[in-house]
Amino acid sequence: MATSTSITAEIAWLASLIDTLRYSRDDERHNRPNPSKVPFKGDNYNNLASYRNAVERYRKFRDAGGESVGALLMAEVPPNGATVVEEELGQRMGLERDMQAALRIEIGQLEPGLAIIDEGAERSVASGFIDITARDVSGATVVVELKAGPAGQRAIAQILSYVGDVAAEQESGIVRGILVASDFDSKAKAAARIIPNLILRKYSVRFQFSDGHA
């Protein structure tokens, strides 16, 4: 199993990697060079945003599970254990992508009057990447965080970090959050009850069947 030292080192390494991949619109306007050692063709802003997004998704999975994927794969598990972990990782990340795609098509399902304002891409802030950024009918900015499965205190802390980052960037106006998950543990519910401008929303999946011979 991973030791606390190795986990701490990985956290620091991921943070450093994400920082290395940062490239702002101001950098783009001033035609600054690629700050990383990653070679690619095309514009720096979009390519580096894609790489940051991939690393941030890995970090989110790692934080949600408490251990790195590498540590899980090296644990003493049956021969097919690594495959199971990889499948669970893929399923979780795939479901989050599907949820995000569905909400981007009909964001009003989450709350009437919401309008997406992130131009169809996850917004990069100091704490990570926001799944969806929207505006409500009152003009408040809404940070939407999606979790494939139940959410706990970590998810609450994560969305509050995003809300704080957005509030610092825009300097005025109300910023609130909506956390979407299949369920919430008692600690997450208790925290949300006393946090202004934070709403918890549960999702469910419903299958529809039709005649396959038609």
C-alpha positions as CSV (number, residue, x, y, z in Angstrom):
1,M,0.0,0.0,0.0
2,A,1.1,3.6,-0.5
3,T,2.8,5.3,2.5
4,S,1.8,8.8,3.7
5,T,5.2,10.0,2.4
6,S,4.6,8.7,-1.1
7,I,1.0,10.0,-1.2
8,T,2.3,13.5,-0.1
9,A,5.0,13.4,-2.8
10,E,2.4,12.5,-5.4
11,I,0.1,15.3,-4.3
12,A,3.0,17.8,-4.6
13,W,4.1,16.4,-8.0
14,L,0.5,16.7,-9.4
15,A,0.2,20.2,-8.2
16,S,3.6,21.1,-9.7
17,L,2.6,19.4,-13.0
18,I,-0.7,21.3,-13.2
19,D,1.1,24.6,-12.5
20,T,3.6,23.9,-15.2
21,L,0.7,23.4,-17.7
22,R,-1.0,26.7,-16.9
23,Y,-1.3,29.1,-19.8
24,S,-3.7,32.0,-19.6
25,R,-5.5,34.1,-22.2
26,D,-3.0,36.9,-21.3
27,D,-0.2,34.5,-22.2
28,E,-2.0,33.8,-25.5
29,R,-2.5,37.5,-26.3
30,H,1.2,38.2,-25.7
31,N,2.2,35.1,-27.7
32,R,4.3,33.6,-24.9
33,P,6.0,30.3,-25.5
34,N,4.9,26.9,-24.3
35,P,5.9,26.8,-20.6
36,S,6.0,23.0,-20.4
37,K,8.3,20.3,-21.9
38,V,5.3,18.7,-23.6
39,P,5.7,18.9,-27.4
40,F,2.6,19.5,-29.5
41,K,1.3,21.2,-32.6
42,G,-1.3,23.9,-32.6
43,D,-2.1,26.7,-30.2
44,N,-0.7,26.7,-26.7
45,Y,-3.8,27.6,-24.8
46,N,-6.1,24.8,-26.0
47,N,-3.5,22.1,-25.9
48,L,-2.3,22.9,-22.4
49,A,-5.8,23.3,-21.2
50,S,-6.5,19.7,-22.4
51,Y,-3.4,18.3,-20.7
52,R,-4.3,20.2,-17.4
53,N,-7.8,18.8,-17.7
54,A,-6.5,15.2,-18.0
55,V,-4.2,15.6,-15.0
56,E,-6.9,17.3,-12.9
57,R,-9.3,14.4,-13.7
58,Y,-6.7,11.9,-12.4
59,R,-6.2,14.0,-9.3
60,K,-10.0,14.2,-8.7
61,F,-10.2,10.4,-8.9
62,R,-7.2,10.0,-6.6
63,D,-8.7,12.4,-4.0
64,A,-12.0,10.7,-4.1
65,G,-10.5,7.3,-3.5
66,G,-7.9,8.3,-1.0
67,E,-5.1,6.5,-2.9
68,S,-3.4,6.9,-6.2
69,V,-4.2,4.6,-9.1
70,G,-0.6,3.5,-9.0
71,A,-0.9,2.6,-5.3
72,L,-4.1,0.7,-5.9
73,L,-2.6,-1.3,-8.8
74,M,0.4,-2.2,-6.7
75,A,-1.6,-3.4,-3.7
76,E,-1.9,-7.1,-3.0
77,V,-5.0,-8.0,-5.1
78,P,-6.0,-11.0,-7.2
79,P,-4.4,-11.3,-10.7
80,N,-7.4,-9.6,-12.2
81,G,-7.6,-6.8,-9.6
82,A,-5.7,-4.3,-11.7
83,T,-8.3,-4.7,-14.5
84,V,-11.1,-4.2,-12.0
85,V,-9.6,-0.9,-10.8
86,E,-9.0,0.3,-14.3
87,E,-12.6,-0.5,-15.2
88,E,-13.9,1.3,-12.2
89,L,-11.8,4.4,-13.0
90,G,-13.0,4.4,-16.6
91,Q,-16.7,3.9,-15.6
92,R,-16.6,6.7,-13.1
93,M,-14.9,9.2,-15.4
94,G,-17.1,8.1,-18.3
95,L,-20.3,8.6,-16.3
96,E,-19.1,12.1,-15.2
97,R,-18.5,13.0,-18.9
98,D,-21.9,11.7,-19.8
99,M,-23.6,13.6,-17.0
100,Q,-21.8,16.8,-18.1
101,A,-22.7,16.3,-21.8
102,A,-26.4,15.7,-20.9
103,L,-26.6,18.8,-18.7
104,R,-24.9,21.0,-21.3
105,I,-27.7,20.1,-23.6
106,E,-30.5,20.8,-21.1
107,I,-29.1,22.7,-18.2
108,G,-32.6,23.7,-17.2
109,Q,-33.1,20.1,-15.9
110,L,-30.9,21.1,-13.0
111,E,-32.5,24.4,-12.2
112,P,-35.0,26.4,-14.3
113,G,-33.5,29.5,-15.9
114,L,-29.8,28.4,-15.7
115,A,-27.7,29.4,-18.7
116,I,-24.2,28.0,-19.4
117,I,-21.5,30.7,-19.6
118,D,-18.3,28.7,-20.0
119,E,-18.4,28.5,-23.8
120,G,-18.8,24.7,-23.6
121,A,-15.5,23.9,-21.8
122,E,-14.5,23.3,-18.2
123,R,-13.4,26.5,-16.6
124,S,-9.8,26.5,-15.2
125,V,-9.4,28.1,-11.8
126,A,-6.6,28.0,-9.2
127,S,-8.2,24.9,-7.4
128,G,-8.8,22.9,-10.6
129,F,-11.4,22.6,-13.4
130,I,-15.1,23.5,-12.9
131,D,-17.4,21.0,-14.6
132,I,-19.9,23.6,-15.7
133,T,-20.1,27.3,-15.1
134,A,-23.6,28.9,-15.4
135,R,-25.6,32.0,-14.6
136,D,-29.0,31.9,-12.9
137,V,-32.1,34.0,-13.5
138,S,-30.9,36.5,-10.8
139,G,-27.6,37.0,-12.5
140,A,-25.5,35.0,-10.0
141,T,-22.7,32.8,-11.2
142,V,-23.3,29.2,-10.5
143,V,-20.5,26.6,-10.2
144,V,-21.7,23.1,-11.0
145,E,-19.7,20.1,-9.8
146,L,-20.6,16.6,-10.8
147,K,-19.8,13.4,-9.0
148,A,-20.3,9.9,-10.4
149,G,-21.5,8.2,-7.2
150,P,-22.0,9.4,-3.6
151,A,-20.4,12.6,-2.3
152,G,-18.9,13.4,1.1
153,Q,-16.9,16.1,2.8
154,R,-14.2,16.1,0.1
155,A,-16.7,17.1,-2.5
156,I,-18.0,19.9,-0.3
157,A,-14.5,21.2,0.1
158,Q,-13.8,21.0,-3.6
159,I,-16.9,22.9,-4.8
160,L,-16.3,25.6,-2.1
161,S,-12.8,26.0,-3.4
162,Y,-14.1,26.5,-6.9
163,V,-16.8,29.0,-5.6
164,G,-14.0,30.9,-3.8
165,D,-11.8,31.0,-6.8
166,V,-14.6,32.3,-9.1
167,A,-15.6,35.0,-6.5
168,A,-12.0,36.2,-6.3
169,E,-11.7,36.4,-10.1
170,Q,-14.9,38.3,-10.7
171,E,-14.6,40.5,-7.5
172,S,-18.3,41.3,-7.4
173,G,-21.6,39.6,-7.7
174,I,-23.0,36.5,-6.1
175,V,-21.3,33.1,-6.7
176,R,-23.1,29.9,-5.6
177,G,-22.6,26.2,-6.1
178,I,-24.6,23.2,-7.0
179,L,-23.1,19.8,-6.2
180,V,-24.6,16.9,-8.1
181,A,-24.2,13.3,-7.0
182,S,-26.1,10.0,-6.7
183,D,-26.3,10.6,-2.9
184,F,-24.7,12.5,0.0
185,D,-23.3,11.2,3.3
186,S,-24.5,12.6,6.6
187,K,-21.4,14.9,6.9
188,A,-21.9,16.4,3.5
189,K,-25.6,17.1,4.3
190,A,-24.7,18.6,7.6
191,A,-22.1,20.9,6.1
192,A,-24.4,22.0,3.3
193,R,-27.2,23.0,5.8
194,I,-25.0,25.8,7.2
195,I,-23.3,26.9,4.0
196,P,-25.0,29.8,2.2
197,N,-25.4,29.5,-1.6
198,L,-24.7,25.8,-1.8
199,I,-27.3,23.3,-3.1
200,L,-27.1,19.5,-3.2
201,R,-28.9,17.7,-6.1
202,K,-29.3,14.0,-6.4
203,Y,-29.3,12.3,-9.8
204,S,-30.7,9.0,-10.9
205,V,-30.5,6.9,-14.0
206,R,-33.6,5.5,-15.6
207,F,-33.5,2.9,-18.4
208,Q,-36.1,2.8,-21.2
209,F,-36.7,-0.3,-23.3
210,S,-38.3,-0.8,-26.7
211,D,-38.9,-3.7,-29.1
212,G,-35.6,-4.7,-30.6
213,H,-37.4,-6.4,-33.5
214,A,-39.1,-3.2,-34.7
